Amino acid sequence: MTHDDELFRQTFSSSPIGMAIVDEQGLIVEANAPFAAILGYAVHEVAGAVAESLIHPDDAGRDAELREGLASGDLPYFQLQARVLHKSGDTVWTRSTVTRIGDPGAPFRCLVQMEDVSEVRKAKDLLERRAQFDHLTGLPNRSLLLERTQHALTRHETTDATMACLFLDLDHFKLVNDSLGHHAGDRMLVALAQRIRDAVRPVDTVSRLGGDEFVVILENIAGQSAAEGLLAVVMAAIQAPITVDGHRMAPTVSAGLAMAEDGMTAETLVRNADLAMSSAKRSGRNRVATFHPGLRDSALVRLSIETELRTAIHEGELVVHYQPVVELATRETVAFEALVRWQHPHRGLLLPQDFIEICEDANLVVPLGAFVIHEACRFIAANPVFEGKVLVNVSTRQIGGADLTRVVRGALDDTGVDPSRLGLEITESGMLLATQAASSDLEALASMGVDLILDDFGTGYSALSSVLQNPVAGLKLAREFTLRLGDRSTGDRISTAIANLSDSLGMYGVIEGVETEAQYRRAREHGWALGQGYLFGHPLPPEEITFTAPGVAHLTSLRHRGATTSA
């Protein structure tokens, strides 16, 4: 044996890398211990085995051309990754370098140096999965959804069947997170994801885009009516009662449906369904809408309004009007509600329903809300003869993260207004926010002396608990109930009960939407002390309101020329 042969033998035996010598028939002539260990065998069990038989069937024969090049001398070596079969039956991912050894005229033999790369492969697969699947539900994420949808659209170009996209958005899901916590919300999402999977066919793709949004791609359907039938099945599955952490709930969902068209991209199909879902949500939630081209035009208009609104906030196009709140016994003004308006340079005076929803969606409600609070304090400071309060509507987005306390304190300090002169109207969902920051905000405002008023009482979730759990100073009965005054039934009973409730809890109650003398008389009979509505005055700009006494406000617009809100 030559020195080189001896050195090779020592290296072969002691190497930590698996090594095997394979002859021209593909038999393993010799293997070292690490090579055999990768396969789960003893060294003597590997010797004489056909190397190809140890490779996974799906990978066997894949590199025949490379082996032929090695045998002919065209290649000095080659590398490959392949799955091999462990003695236990498991699959092992390996990386091998195959080199020809021996003299050129000697019989063909090659040296296989093999490493177990299973852990590396698992890590790679995990990263790929995380890049394509939602970590919470295990559903495909947006990236994989669009990839699968694009392939499906291509396949359907040559078939008579079509495709559809369902875009699902859970209604009021934020309330679950805010009241029960994010862990409960996550459990609810996992359960609903499974319901959606169970409701559709195996050929369909269910995806979670994040938050409370799910998308379903329906393949091989006959047309829109078939898609609507499948959507009805999915919605019924979602809306079945569910119990999370001992709390029984009945989820609802806003859904959009879009049908595939020739030449359409995956992005367009999903976006069309999203536009339809947004239309359903704007129509009152728990609804279904089907995409039509007008929705795209509407979205462009909304985008234009959003752009203009950003400019309006910074360039002073927003104004605040004030509507009186009166003492019903005397009709004297005891407060005003501050209501924002947009003095659009081309479209004239726009009311909140023309832009507030877009403002919420565009996350502009925080700077808008701060503007209204500051304007309300300036109105109080500019009218020292008036001794009442000004009430300002506050969005849930202003509470907690946006530091509403800091905004209010800054407005009061800038104007020198006493905190007791300011009231903040907050919806029940805002009162029920369970985050520490939100609770701290509400408590700090109440401690300052600012009144917290429950707005639209009776229309939201768990109204009574929102009164008992928070430092509420007053409540406003939703105008839906005012419209039913005089029905000698539910409307009258609810009005009387809530008036008595506010009085017994030491709060002041305001009945909204009083527009007729008949409603006024009923409100007084039911025990309401304060009222608001067109009967007492429309919202007006501050320059059209003057005071001659603390409770006497003169409204000097054309429609109220010479009128006052005092008795």
Residue, then its C-alpha position, 0 to 999 in steps of 0.5 A: m500500500t502506498h503512502d497516498d493509499e494509507l492516507f486515504r484509508q485513514t481519512f475515509s475511516s476517521s472522517p466525520i462526513g459520511m463516505a462510501i465507495v461505489d463501483e461501476q455496477g452501482l454497488i456500495v463497495e465500502a462505507n464508513a460509520p457516519f455514512a451508515a449512521i445517516l441511513g440508520y444501518a451498521v457498516h456491514e449492512v450497507a456494504g454490497a447494497v445497491a446505492e440507488s435502492l437507498i434513494h427515495p423513489d421520487d429522487a432515484g434516477r434524477d441525476a443519471e446524466l450527471r453520473e454518466g458524465l462522471a463515468s465518461g470523464d467529462l465531469p470531475y465531480f458533481q453535487l446533488q441534494a436527494r432524499v434517502l431512505h432511513k432504515s426506520g422508513d423515515t426520509v432523510w434529506t442529504r447533500s452529496t459530492v460524488t467524485r471519480i477516484g482511481d487511475p484513468g485506466a482502472p475500473f470505474r469507482c466513485l467516492v460519495q461524501m454525504e451529509d445529513v441536511s434535514e435540519v437545514r431543510k426543515a428550517k428552510d421549509l419553515l421559513e417558506r411556510r411562514a412566508q406563505f401561510d398565516h401563523l394563527t390559522g394555518l391558512p394561506n396568506r395574501s401572497l400564496l392566495l394571489e399565486r394560487t388565484q393567478h394559476a387558477l385564472t390561467r387554468h380556467e381560460t380554456t374551460d366553460a366553468t368560471m371562478a368567484c372571490l368571496f371577501l369576508d369581514l367580521d363585524h365588530f370584531k374589535l369589540v371581542n378583542d377589547s372586551l375579552g382580550h386578544h387571546a379570546g379573539d385569536r381563538m375565535l378567529v381559529a374557530l371561524a377559519q375552521r368553519i369556513r374551511d368546512a363549509v367550502r369544497p376541497v377545490d376552493t382556497v380559503s385565505r386569511l389576509g390578516g385581522d378579521e378578513f378572510v378570502v375564499i376563491l371558488e373554482n369550477i363554478a357554473g356562474q354567479s347564482a352558484a357562487e351566491g349559493l356557496l356564499a350563503v352556506v359560508m355565511a350561515a356557518i360563520q353566523a352560528p352561535i359560538t362560545v369563547d371563554g364562556h361567553r356565547m356570541a353570534p358572529t355576523v359578517s359583511a361579505g363581498l362577491a366578485m366574479a372572474e372575467d376574461g383577462m382579469t388578474a388575481e389582484t383585480l379579482v380580490r380587489n373587486a370583492d374587497l370593494a363589494m365587501s366595503s359596500a356591504k359594510r357601509s350599508g349597515r353590516n351583516r350584508v352581502a354586496t356583489f361587485h359592479p363597476g360603479l363600486r370602482d368609480s365610488a372608490l375613486v371618488r372616496l380616494s379623491i375626497e380623502t385627498e381633499l380632506r387631508t388638505a382641508i384639515h391643514e388649510g382651515e376648510l373645516v368649521v364647527h357649528y353649534q346646536p342648542v341643548v335646552e332645559l325642557a321646562t323653560r327652553e333655555t339653552v344650557a349647552f351646545e353640541a359642537l358639530v363639524r362641517w366641511q366648507h368645501p371650496h367647490r361643493g359647498l357646506l358638507l355635513p358629517q355623513d358626507f365625509i366622516e366615514i372616509c375620515e375614519d377609514a383614512n385614520l384622519v379622525v384623530p386630527l379632526g377630533a383635536f380640531v373640534i375640541h380646540e374650536a369648542c373651547r374657543f367658543i366657550a372662551a369667546n362667550p363668557v356670558f354663556e355659563g353652560k357646557v359644550l358637548v363634543n363627539v369623540s371617536t373611539r380612535q381618539i381614546g387611549g392610543a391617541d392620548l385624548t387627555r393630553v389633547v383636551r388638557g392642551a385645549l383647556d390650557d390654551t383657552g383658559v376654559d374650566p374643564s367642567r364646561l366641556g363634555l365629551e360624547i362617547t359611544e358605548s363601544g368607546m366606553l367599553l374599550a378594555t385596554q389599559a390606555a383607554s381606561s386610563d384616558l377616560e379616568a383621567l378626563a373624569s378626574m379633570g372635571v370633564d363630563l363623559i356622556l354616553d351617546d346614542f344610548g340604547t343602540g350599542y352593546s351592553a349599554l347598562s354595563s357601560v354606564l356602571q363600569n365607567p365614570v359617566a356623567g350623562l347619557k343621550l337617548a338615541r333619536e331612534f327612540t324619539l321617533r317612537l314617542g307617542d306609540r303608547s307601547t315600546g317607544d314610550r316605555i323605553s323613553t320613560a324607563i331611561a329617563n328614570l334610570s338617568d335620574s336615579l343614577g344621578m346623571y343628566g339625560v338628554i333626549e335627542g331628535v325632538e322636532t315637533e311640539a308633540q314629541y316635546r310634550r311626550a318627552r316632558e311627560h316621560g320625565w326628560a329634563l333636557g332636550q335637543g333637536y330642530l324644534f329648538g334650533h339647527p346647528l349654526p356657525p358661532e358668528e350667528i349665535t349671540f347671548t344676552a343672558p346666560g340662558v338666552a341664545h339668539l340664533t340669527s341665521l335667515r331660517h332662525r332670524g329673530a328667534t331665541t332658544s329661551a322661554 
